[in-house]
């Protein structure tokens, strides 16, 4: 690996933990490999959430405490696989939650995928590790919307898809 920054978009779901485990198995053999866990809190698209009809967006995403707990589990998994603590970071980027010391304000639209792409470009990431994000009924290799978008538009970096 020439560029040793590995970005793992992370939403706390089982599939993102599989991506973390996969990275832990590979990165432990790569001296100086930095692993970045990235949670994107994008501004919700109100029309998709039904807010215009008076529905709340409270269940749109994990709150800071929940994602913090999931980050700790993921980091522990990486540490147990031999990744040194100084090479693991967890980031939250948000257009909505900025202002908290632990949350980086990041100009992004309502698309999680576009925010991930902007982050990797800005931070000189060499590898993006994605989970498939969906299960296909026909057992074909199905991809979720975010993974498909990143796979199509990421250039000058390696993209791994973890099942």
C-alpha positions in Angstrom: 0.0 0.0 0.0 1.6 3.3 -1.0 -0.9 5.6 0.7 -1.6 4.0 4.1 -4.8 5.8 5.0 -7.8 3.4 5.0 -11.2 4.9 5.3 -14.0 2.8 6.7 -17.4 4.5 6.4 -19.2 3.3 9.6 -22.8 3.4 10.6 -22.7 1.0 13.5 -24.6 -1.8 11.7 -23.4 -5.4 11.5 -22.2 -4.9 7.9 -19.9 -2.0 8.9 -18.5 -4.2 11.7 -17.7 -6.8 9.1 -15.8 -4.1 7.1 -13.9 -3.1 10.3 -13.0 -6.8 11.0 -11.7 -7.2 7.4 -9.6 -4.1 7.6 -8.2 -5.3 11.0 -7.1 -8.6 9.4 -5.3 -6.8 6.5 -4.0 -3.7 8.2 -2.2 -5.5 11.0 0.3 -6.6 8.4 0.8 -3.1 7.0 3.3 -1.1 9.1 2.1 2.5 9.7 -1.4 1.9 8.2 -3.9 4.5 9.5 -7.5 3.4 9.9 -10.2 6.0 9.9 -13.7 5.1 11.0 -16.1 7.7 9.6 -19.7 8.3 10.6 -21.6 10.8 8.5 -24.5 12.6 10.0 -25.9 14.2 6.8 -28.7 16.6 6.7 -31.9 14.6 6.1 -33.9 14.9 3.0 -37.2 16.0 4.5 -39.3 14.7 1.6 -37.9 11.2 2.1 -38.5 11.3 5.8 -42.1 12.5 5.6 -41.3 15.6 7.7 -43.5 17.7 5.5 -46.4 15.6 6.7 -45.6 16.3 10.4 -43.5 13.2 11.0 -40.4 13.5 13.3 -36.9 12.7 12.1 -35.9 11.4 15.5 -35.1 7.9 14.2 -33.1 9.2 11.2 -29.7 8.2 12.7 -27.8 7.2 15.8 -27.3 9.9 18.5 -23.8 10.9 19.6 -23.8 8.5 22.6 -24.9 5.5 20.4 -22.3 6.1 17.7 -19.7 6.7 20.4 -20.5 3.2 21.9 -20.3 1.6 18.4 -17.0 3.4 17.7 -15.5 2.0 20.9 -16.6 -1.6 19.9 -15.1 -1.1 16.5 -11.8 0.4 17.8 -11.5 -2.5 20.3 -11.9 -5.0 17.5 -9.0 -3.3 15.6 -6.8 -3.1 18.7 -7.4 -6.8 19.4 -6.2 -7.6 15.8 -2.9 -5.8 16.5 -3.6 -2.3 15.1 -1.8 0.2 17.4 -4.1 2.8 19.1 -2.2 5.7 17.6 -3.2 4.5 14.1 -7.0 4.3 14.7 -9.2 7.4 14.6 -13.0 7.7 14.7 -14.6 10.8 13.1 -18.1 12.1 12.9 -18.8 14.6 10.2 -22.0 16.6 10.2 -23.7 19.5 8.7 -26.3 19.4 11.5 -24.3 18.6 14.7 -21.3 20.8 14.3 -20.2 22.8 17.3 -19.5 19.8 19.6 -15.8 19.5 20.1 -15.8 15.9 18.9 -17.7 16.6 15.7 -16.1 18.1 12.6 -18.2 20.5 10.6 -18.2 19.4 7.1 -20.0 20.9 4.2 -22.1 18.2 2.8 -25.5 17.8 1.3 -28.1 15.2 2.2 -26.0 12.5 0.5 -23.9 10.3 2.8 -22.0 9.0 -0.2 -21.0 12.5 -1.5 -19.8 13.4 2.0 -17.7 10.3 2.1 -16.2 11.1 -1.3 -15.5 14.7 -0.2 -13.8 13.4 3.0 -11.5 10.9 1.2 -10.4 13.6 -1.3 -9.8 16.2 1.3 -7.8 13.8 3.6 -5.7 12.0 0.9 -7.2 8.6 1.6 -5.7 5.7 -0.3 -8.3 3.0 0.3 -12.0 3.1 1.1 -13.5 -0.1 2.6 -17.3 -0.4 2.1 -19.8 -3.0 3.2 -22.2 -4.2 0.6 -25.0 -2.5 2.4 -27.8 -4.8 1.1 -28.8 -8.4 0.6 -30.0 -9.5 -2.7 -32.9 -11.9 -2.9 -31.4 -13.6 -5.9 -28.1 -14.1 -4.1 -26.4 -11.9 -6.8 -23.8 -9.5 -5.6 -26.1 -6.6 -4.6 -24.8 -3.2 -3.5 -26.5 -0.6 -1.4 -27.0 2.9 -2.8 -24.1 4.5 -0.9 -21.6 1.7 -1.8 -22.7 1.8 -5.5 -22.3 5.6 -5.7 -18.8 5.6 -4.1 -17.7 2.6 -6.2 -18.6 4.5 -9.4 -17.2 7.9 -8.4 -14.1 7.2 -6.3 -10.9 7.8 -8.4 -7.2 7.6 -7.5 -7.9 5.3 -4.6 -8.6 1.6 -4.0 -12.2 0.6 -3.1 -12.8 -2.7 -1.3 -16.3 -4.1 -1.0 -16.8 -6.4 2.0 -19.7 -8.9 2.0 
